Amino acid sequence: MTRTTAPVPPRPRSCPPYRGTRYRTPARPLVAVQDPEAVELTGPVFGAADITPLDHDLTRQHTGEPIGERITVTGRVRDRRGHPVRGQLVELWQANAAGRYAHRLDQHLAPLDPNFTGCGRCLTDDEGRYAFTTVRPGAYPWRNHVNAWRPAHLHFSFFGTAFTQRLVTQMYFPGDPLLALDPVLLSVTDEAARARLVAAYAHDLSVPEWSLGYRWDVVLDGPCATLFEEDGR
């Protein structure tokens, strides 16, 4: 990602072209937690033993192979000083190659893939690296406006030491013509911040006869931070 010393302007809480912001913008003051440590002590926990060998490979989680263009997505998770963030739980979820999620609320008239659920997770290594093998998701209509289509994207979430520290964002693919038409992405008003949400094709990460490679690095805080969704969706 291109680094800059200028602070990144926050995404506006309300963006009229992105109609969903009217429902996601808080209408009441935030509720102060009296004892944040108590929340973390009583919340769910996770560890390395909770991650299985197939969690990071979304193409091997079923008896058959999913349909679609196989891709490898990897990168490093760092803090503002450039230090690797080790042992970070990284989650990924996405639509299938036809642009449909394996969820009962998704009624898009596209086929489901019995060999693709669209969910994966892994832990970052000592260098802050994560890696997933999956299929490239398809675009899908979302009825925000006439002829509205979401560009292909992957949803990511990153956890700190507790679930209350979860950060959620989206990764996009380079060269997608829908990027310039997407109100969700365009609600990020800073051009450099938008660019950091788009992965780079990396031929050195492509696996011969197997998958195309994409690199997407994430910075958790500071002036070069990757933009995260405030409401966690």
Contacts in CASP RR format, 6 or more apart in sequence:
PFRMAT RR
TARGET T0000
AUTHOR 0000-0000-0000
METHOD contacts of the structure
MODEL  1
MTRTTAPVPPRPRSCPPYRGTRYRTPARPLVAVQDPEAVELTGPVFGAAD
ITPLDHDLTRQHTGEPIGERITVTGRVRDRRGHPVRGQLVELWQANAAGR
YAHRLDQHLAPLDPNFTGCGRCLTDDEGRYAFTTVRPGAYPWRNHVNAWR
PAHLHFSFFGTAFTQRLVTQMYFPGDPLLALDPVLLSVTDEAARARLVAA
YAHDLSVPEWSLGYRWDVVLDGPCATLFEEDGR
1 195 0 8 1.000
1 196 0 8 1.000
1 217 0 8 1.000
1 219 0 8 1.000
1 224 0 8 1.000
1 226 0 8 1.000
2 192 0 8 1.000
2 195 0 8 1.000
2 196 0 8 1.000
3 224 0 8 1.000
4 192 0 8 1.000
4 223 0 8 1.000
4 224 0 8 1.000
5 223 0 8 1.000
6 223 0 8 1.000
7 223 0 8 1.000
8 190 0 8 1.000
8 192 0 8 1.000
8 193 0 8 1.000
8 223 0 8 1.000
8 224 0 8 1.000
8 225 0 8 1.000
8 227 0 8 1.000
9 189 0 8 1.000
9 190 0 8 1.000
9 193 0 8 1.000
11 187 0 8 1.000
11 188 0 8 1.000
11 189 0 8 1.000
11 227 0 8 1.000
11 230 0 8 1.000
12 21 0 8 1.000
12 187 0 8 1.000
12 189 0 8 1.000
13 21 0 8 1.000
13 25 0 8 1.000
13 26 0 8 1.000
13 230 0 8 1.000
14 21 0 8 1.000
14 22 0 8 1.000
14 25 0 8 1.000
15 21 0 8 1.000
15 183 0 8 1.000
15 186 0 8 1.000
15 187 0 8 1.000
17 144 0 8 1.000
17 145 0 8 1.000
17 183 0 8 1.000
17 186 0 8 1.000
17 187 0 8 1.000
18 144 0 8 1.000
18 183 0 8 1.000
18 184 0 8 1.000
18 186 0 8 1.000
18 187 0 8 1.000
19 144 0 8 1.000
19 145 0 8 1.000
19 183 0 8 1.000
20 144 0 8 1.000
21 187 0 8 1.000
24 231 0 8 1.000
24 233 0 8 1.000
33 39 0 8 1.000
36 164 0 8 1.000
39 164 0 8 1.000
40 161 0 8 1.000
40 162 0 8 1.000
40 164 0 8 1.000
43 162 0 8 1.000
43 163 0 8 1.000
43 164 0 8 1.000
44 163 0 8 1.000
45 162 0 8 1.000
45 163 0 8 1.000
46 89 0 8 1.000
46 159 0 8 1.000
46 163 0 8 1.000
47 89 0 8 1.000
47 123 0 8 1.000
48 87 0 8 1.000
48 123 0 8 1.000
51 89 0 8 1.000
51 121 0 8 1.000
51 122 0 8 1.000
51 123 0 8 1.000
54 60 0 8 1.000
54 61 0 8 1.000
55 120 0 8 1.000
55 121 0 8 1.000
55 122 0 8 1.000
56 120 0 8 1.000
56 121 0 8 1.000
56 122 0 8 1.000
56 130 0 8 1.000
56 131 0 8 1.000
56 132 0 8 1.000
56 133 0 8 1.000
57 132 0 8 1.000
57 133 0 8 1.000
57 134 0 8 1.000
58 66 0 8 1.000
58 92 0 8 1.000
58 116 0 8 1.000
58 117 0 8 1.000
58 118 0 8 1.000
58 119 0 8 1.000
58 120 0 8 1.000
58 132 0 8 1.000
58 133 0 8 1.000
58 134 0 8 1.000
58 135 0 8 1.000
59 65 0 8 1.000
59 66 0 8 1.000
59 70 0 8 1.000
59 116 0 8 1.000
59 133 0 8 1.000
59 134 0 8 1.000
59 135 0 8 1.000
60 133 0 8 1.000
61 117 0 8 1.000
62 114 0 8 1.000
62 115 0 8 1.000
62 116 0 8 1.000
62 117 0 8 1.000
63 115 0 8 1.000
64 115 0 8 1.000
65 115 0 8 1.000
66 96 0 8 1.000
66 97 0 8 1.000
66 113 0 8 1.000
66 115 0 8 1.000
66 116 0 8 1.000
66 135 0 8 1.000
67 96 0 8 1.000
67 97 0 8 1.000
67 98 0 8 1.000
67 113 0 8 1.000
67 115 0 8 1.000
67 116 0 8 1.000
67 135 0 8 1.000
68 96 0 8 1.000
68 97 0 8 1.000
68 135 0 8 1.000
68 136 0 8 1.000
69 97 0 8 1.000
69 135 0 8 1.000
69 136 0 8 1.000
69 212 0 8 1.000
70 133 0 8 1.000
70 134 0 8 1.000
70 135 0 8 1.000
70 136 0 8 1.000
70 210 0 8 1.000
70 211 0 8 1.000
70 212 0 8 1.000
71 133 0 8 1.000
71 134 0 8 1.000
71 135 0 8 1.000
71 136 0 8 1.000
71 211 0 8 1.000
71 212 0 8 1.000
71 213 0 8 1.000
71 214 0 8 1.000
72 131 0 8 1.000
72 132 0 8 1.000
72 133 0 8 1.000
72 205 0 8 1.000
72 206 0 8 1.000
72 207 0 8 1.000
72 211 0 8 1.000
72 212 0 8 1.000
72 213 0 8 1.000
72 214 0 8 1.000
73 92 0 8 1.000
73 131 0 8 1.000
73 132 0 8 1.000
73 134 0 8 1.000
73 154 0 8 1.000
73 171 0 8 1.000
73 199 0 8 1.000
73 213 0 8 1.000
73 214 0 8 1.000
73 215 0 8 1.000
73 216 0 8 1.000
74 129 0 8 1.000
74 130 0 8 1.000
74 131 0 8 1.000
74 132 0 8 1.000
74 205 0 8 1.000
74 213 0 8 1.000
74 214 0 8 1.000
74 215 0 8 1.000
74 216 0 8 1.000
75 129 0 8 1.000
75 130 0 8 1.000
75 131 0 8 1.000
75 215 0 8 1.000
75 216 0 8 1.000
75 217 0 8 1.000
75 218 0 8 1.000
76 84 0 8 1.000
76 124 0 8 1.000
76 127 0 8 1.000
76 128 0 8 1.000
76 129 0 8 1.000
76 130 0 8 1.000
76 217 0 8 1.000
76 218 0 8 1.000
77 84 0 8 1.000
77 85 0 8 1.000
77 88 0 8 1.000
77 90 0 8 1.000
77 124 0 8 1.000
77 128 0 8 1.000
77 129 0 8 1.000
77 130 0 8 1.000
77 158 0 8 1.000
77 217 0 8 1.000
77 218 0 8 1.000
77 220 0 8 1.000
78 84 0 8 1.000
78 85 0 8 1.000
78 128 0 8 1.000
78 217 0 8 1.000
78 218 0 8 1.000
78 219 0 8 1.000
78 220 0 8 1.000
79 85 0 8 1.000
79 219 0 8 1.000
79 220 0 8 1.000
79 221 0 8 1.000
80 219 0 8 1.000
80 220 0 8 1.000
80 221 0 8 1.000
80 222 0 8 1.000
80 223 0 8 1.000
80 224 0 8 1.000
80 225 0 8 1.000
82 219 0 8 1.000
84 124 0 8 1.000
84 126 0 8 1.000
84 127 0 8 1.000
84 128 0 8 1.000
84 129 0 8 1.000
85 124 0 8 1.000
85 128 0 8 1.000
85 160 0 8 1.000
85 220 0 8 1.000
86 124 0 8 1.000
86 125 0 8 1.000
86 126 0 8 1.000
86 128 0 8 1.000
87 123 0 8 1.000
87 124 0 8 1.000
87 125 0 8 1.000
87 128 0 8 1.000
88 123 0 8 1.000
88 124 0 8 1.000
88 128 0 8 1.000
88 130 0 8 1.000
88 158 0 8 1.000
88 159 0 8 1.000
88 160 0 8 1.000
89 121 0 8 1.000
89 122 0 8 1.000
89 123 0 8 1.000
89 158 0 8 1.000
89 159 0 8 1.000
89 160 0 8 1.000
90 121 0 8 1.000
90 122 0 8 1.000
90 123 0 8 1.000
90 124 0 8 1.000
90 130 0 8 1.000
90 156 0 8 1.000
90 157 0 8 1.000
90 158 0 8 1.000
90 159 0 8 1.000
91 119 0 8 1.000
91 120 0 8 1.000
91 121 0 8 1.000
91 156 0 8 1.000
91 157 0 8 1.000
91 158 0 8 1.000
91 159 0 8 1.000
92 118 0 8 1.000
92 119 0 8 1.000
92 120 0 8 1.000
92 121 0 8 1.000
92 132 0 8 1.000
92 134 0 8 1.000
92 154 0 8 1.000
92 155 0 8 1.000
92 156 0 8 1.000
93 101 0 8 1.000
93 118 0 8 1.000
93 119 0 8 1.000
93 120 0 8 1.000
93 154 0 8 1.000
93 155 0 8 1.000
94 101 0 8 1.000
94 118 0 8 1.000
94 134 0 8 1.000
94 137 0 8 1.000
94 153 0 8 1.000
94 154 0 8 1.000
94 155 0 8 1.000
95 101 0 8 1.000
95 106 0 8 1.000
95 118 0 8 1.000
95 137 0 8 1.000
95 138 0 8 1.000
95 140 0 8 1.000
96 102 0 8 1.000
96 110 0 8 1.000
96 112 0 8 1.000
96 113 0 8 1.000
96 116 0 8 1.000
96 118 0 8 1.000
96 135 0 8 1.000
96 137 0 8 1.000
96 138 0 8 1.000
97 113 0 8 1.000
97 116 0 8 1.000
97 135 0 8 1.000
97 136 0 8 1.000
97 137 0 8 1.000
97 138 0 8 1.000
98 110 0 8 1.000
98 111 0 8 1.000
98 113 0 8 1.000
98 138 0 8 1.000
99 108 0 8 1.000
99 110 0 8 1.000
99 137 0 8 1.000
99 138 0 8 1.000
99 139 0 8 1.000
99 140 0 8 1.000
100 106 0 8 1.000
100 108 0 8 1.000
100 110 0 8 1.000
100 111 0 8 1.000
100 112 0 8 1.000
100 140 0 8 1.000
101 118 0 8 1.000
102 112 0 8 1.000
102 113 0 8 1.000
102 116 0 8 1.000
102 117 0 8 1.000
102 118 0 8 1.000
108 140 0 8 1.000
108 141 0 8 1.000
110 140 0 8 1.000
116 135 0 8 1.000
118 134 0 8 1.000
120 132 0 8 1.000
120 134 0 8 1.000
122 130 0 8 1.000
122 131 0 8 1.000
122 132 0 8 1.000
123 130 0 8 1.000
124 130 0 8 1.000
133 211 0 8 1.000
134 154 0 8 1.000
136 152 0 8 1.000
136 173 0 8 1.000
136 212 0 8 1.000
137 152 0 8 1.000
137 153 0 8 1.000
137 154 0 8 1.000
138 152 0 8 1.000
139 149 0 8 1.000
139 150 0 8 1.000
139 151 0 8 1.000
139 152 0 8 1.000
139 178 0 8 1.000
140 149 0 8 1.000
140 150 0 8 1.000
141 147 0 8 1.000
141 148 0 8 1.000
141 149 0 8 1.000
141 150 0 8 1.000
142 148 0 8 1.000
142 149 0 8 1.000
142 150 0 8 1.000
144 183 0 8 1.000
145 183 0 8 1.000
148 183 0 8 1.000
149 178 0 8 1.000
149 181 0 8 1.000
150 178 0 8 1.000
150 182 0 8 1.000
150 184 0 8 1.000
151 172 0 8 1.000
151 173 0 8 1.000
151 176 0 8 1.000
151 178 0 8 1.000
151 179 0 8 1.000
151 181 0 8 1.000
151 182 0 8 1.000
151 185 0 8 1.000
152 172 0 8 1.000
152 173 0 8 1.000
152 176 0 8 1.000
152 178 0 8 1.000
153 170 0 8 1.000
153 171 0 8 1.000
153 172 0 8 1.000
153 173 0 8 1.000
154 170 0 8 1.000
154 171 0 8 1.000
155 168 0 8 1.000
155 169 0 8 1.000
155 170 0 8 1.000
156 168 0 8 1.000
156 169 0 8 1.000
156 170 0 8 1.000
156 171 0 8 1.000
156 218 0 8 1.000
157 166 0 8 1.000
157 167 0 8 1.000
157 168 0 8 1.000
157 169 0 8 1.000
157 232 0 8 1.000
158 166 0 8 1.000
158 167 0 8 1.000
158 218 0 8 1.000
158 220 0 8 1.000
159 165 0 8 1.000
159 166 0 8 1.000
159 167 0 8 1.000
160 166 0 8 1.000
166 232 0 8 1.000
167 220 0 8 1.000
167 228 0 8 1.000
167 232 0 8 1.000
168 228 0 8 1.000
168 229 0 8 1.000
168 232 0 8 1.000
168 233 0 8 1.000
169 197 0 8 1.000
169 218 0 8 1.000
169 226 0 8 1.000
169 227 0 8 1.000
169 228 0 8 1.000
169 229 0 8 1.000
170 184 0 8 1.000
170 197 0 8 1.000
170 229 0 8 1.000
171 197 0 8 1.000
171 198 0 8 1.000
171 199 0 8 1.000
171 216 0 8 1.000
172 179 0 8 1.000
172 185 0 8 1.000
172 197 0 8 1.000
172 198 0 8 1.000
172 199 0 8 1.000
173 198 0 8 1.000
173 199 0 8 1.000
173 214 0 8 1.000
174 198 0 8 1.000
174 199 0 8 1.000
174 200 0 8 1.000
174 201 0 8 1.000
179 185 0 8 1.000
179 198 0 8 1.000
180 186 0 8 1.000
185 194 0 8 1.000
185 197 0 8 1.000
186 194 0 8 1.000
188 194 0 8 1.000
188 197 0 8 1.000
188 227 0 8 1.000
193 227 0 8 1.000
194 227 0 8 1.000
196 219 0 8 1.000
196 224 0 8 1.000
196 226 0 8 1.000
196 227 0 8 1.000
197 226 0 8 1.000
197 227 0 8 1.000
199 214 0 8 1.000
199 215 0 8 1.000
199 216 0 8 1.000
200 214 0 8 1.000
200 215 0 8 1.000
200 216 0 8 1.000
201 212 0 8 1.000
201 213 0 8 1.000
201 214 0 8 1.000
202 213 0 8 1.000
202 214 0 8 1.000
202 215 0 8 1.000
203 213 0 8 1.000
205 213 0 8 1.000
205 214 0 8 1.000
205 215 0 8 1.000
206 212 0 8 1.000
206 213 0 8 1.000
207 213 0 8 1.000
218 226 0 8 1.000
219 225 0 8 1.000
219 226 0 8 1.000
220 226 0 8 1.000
END
